Amino acid sequence: MKFSSALKLNHIFQRLYHTGGQANSYLVLYTKRNRTDTNRVGITVSKKLGHAVVRNRVRRRLREVYRLNEASFAPGWDIVVVARTKAVHTDFATLTKAYLQLAEKAGILVTP
């Protein structure tokens, strides 16, 4: 991730959860402007979705979706992605489409 860093602080996650998020059947996306020129991305996967192997696979796939499309995201945002149950069993193309749809709905995609 060239233009981004990982979001790891709990109080920032909590602040983002209180914003209006965008959702579909695979993911929930919370966004809020930050005061930097980089994006900070956090991914949350609940224990209800499966054991550690399953949760880590979902995290890796979501990180890769963001990495491949990083240039399409506007800079200066805090982004938290919450995986839902359907995200575990879906293919990568569907997950990518769902992620980008939510980003567009949230207004954080740059239009070329």
PECORGI-V80437 format. One record per residue. N is the residue number from 1. RES is the residue in one letter. PSI is psi as a letter, one per 20 degrees, with the letter a starting at -180 (NA if undefined). D_FIRST is the distance of its C-alpha to the first C-alpha in Angstrom with 1 decimal. Layout:
n=N res=RES psi=PSI d_first=D_FIRST
n=N res=RES psi=PSI d_first=D_FIRST
//
This chain:
n=1 res=M psi=o d_first=0.0
n=2 res=K psi=g d_first=3.8
n=3 res=F psi=j d_first=5.8
n=4 res=S psi=r d_first=5.5
n=5 res=S psi=r d_first=7.0
n=6 res=A psi=q d_first=9.1
n=7 res=L psi=o d_first=12.5
n=8 res=K psi=i d_first=15.2
n=9 res=L psi=p d_first=18.4
n=10 res=N psi=h d_first=21.0
n=11 res=H psi=h d_first=22.7
n=12 res=I psi=g d_first=19.7
n=13 res=F psi=g d_first=19.6
n=14 res=Q psi=h d_first=23.3
n=15 res=R psi=h d_first=23.2
n=16 res=L psi=h d_first=21.0
n=17 res=Y psi=h d_first=23.3
n=18 res=H psi=j d_first=26.1
n=19 res=T psi=r d_first=24.8
n=20 res=G psi=o d_first=25.7
n=21 res=G psi=r d_first=23.2
n=22 res=Q psi=q d_first=22.9
n=23 res=A psi=q d_first=23.9
n=24 res=N psi=a d_first=24.8
n=25 res=S psi=i d_first=26.1
n=26 res=Y psi=h d_first=22.7
n=27 res=L psi=r d_first=20.5
n=28 res=V psi=p d_first=21.0
n=29 res=L psi=p d_first=18.5
n=30 res=Y psi=p d_first=19.1
n=31 res=T psi=q d_first=17.9
n=32 res=K psi=q d_first=19.1
n=33 res=R psi=q d_first=18.5
n=34 res=N psi=r d_first=17.5
n=35 res=R psi=k d_first=18.8
n=36 res=T psi=r d_first=15.8
n=37 res=D psi=j d_first=14.0
n=38 res=T psi=r d_first=10.5
n=39 res=N psi=q d_first=9.7
n=40 res=R psi=p d_first=10.1
n=41 res=V psi=p d_first=9.9
n=42 res=G psi=q d_first=12.5
n=43 res=I psi=p d_first=14.1
n=44 res=T psi=p d_first=17.8
n=45 res=V psi=p d_first=19.9
n=46 res=S psi=q d_first=23.6
n=47 res=K psi=i d_first=25.9
n=48 res=K psi=i d_first=28.1
n=49 res=L psi=i d_first=25.8
n=50 res=G psi=a d_first=26.7
n=51 res=H psi=r d_first=26.4
n=52 res=A psi=h d_first=23.5
n=53 res=V psi=g d_first=22.8
n=54 res=V psi=g d_first=22.6
n=55 res=R psi=g d_first=20.5
n=56 res=N psi=h d_first=17.9
n=57 res=R psi=g d_first=17.9
n=58 res=V psi=g d_first=17.4
n=59 res=R psi=g d_first=14.4
n=60 res=R psi=g d_first=12.8
n=61 res=R psi=g d_first=13.7
n=62 res=L psi=h d_first=12.4
n=63 res=R psi=h d_first=8.9
n=64 res=E psi=h d_first=9.2
n=65 res=V psi=g d_first=10.8
n=66 res=Y psi=g d_first=8.2
n=67 res=R psi=g d_first=5.6
n=68 res=L psi=h d_first=8.8
n=69 res=N psi=j d_first=9.9
n=70 res=E psi=h d_first=7.3
n=71 res=A psi=h d_first=9.8
n=72 res=S psi=i d_first=12.5
n=73 res=F psi=p d_first=11.8
n=74 res=A psi=q d_first=13.8
n=75 res=P psi=q d_first=12.5
n=76 res=G psi=k d_first=14.3
n=77 res=W psi=q d_first=14.2
n=78 res=D psi=p d_first=14.2
n=79 res=I psi=p d_first=13.7
n=80 res=V psi=p d_first=15.3
n=81 res=V psi=p d_first=15.8
n=82 res=V psi=p d_first=19.0
n=83 res=A psi=p d_first=19.9
n=84 res=R psi=r d_first=23.5
n=85 res=T psi=g d_first=25.9
n=86 res=K psi=h d_first=25.6
n=87 res=A psi=h d_first=21.8
n=88 res=V psi=g d_first=22.9
n=89 res=H psi=j d_first=25.1
n=90 res=T psi=q d_first=23.6
n=91 res=D psi=r d_first=22.1
n=92 res=F psi=h d_first=18.5
n=93 res=A psi=g d_first=19.7
n=94 res=T psi=h d_first=21.4
n=95 res=L psi=g d_first=18.5
n=96 res=T psi=g d_first=16.3
n=97 res=K psi=g d_first=19.3
n=98 res=A psi=g d_first=19.9
n=99 res=Y psi=g d_first=16.4
n=100 res=L psi=h d_first=16.6
n=101 res=Q psi=g d_first=20.2
n=102 res=L psi=h d_first=19.6
n=103 res=A psi=h d_first=17.0
n=104 res=E psi=g d_first=19.6
n=105 res=K psi=h d_first=22.3
n=106 res=A psi=i d_first=20.6
n=107 res=G psi=k d_first=20.3
n=108 res=I psi=j d_first=16.6
n=109 res=L psi=q d_first=16.1
n=110 res=V psi=p d_first=16.9
n=111 res=T psi=p d_first=19.9
n=112 res=P psi=NA d_first=20.2
//
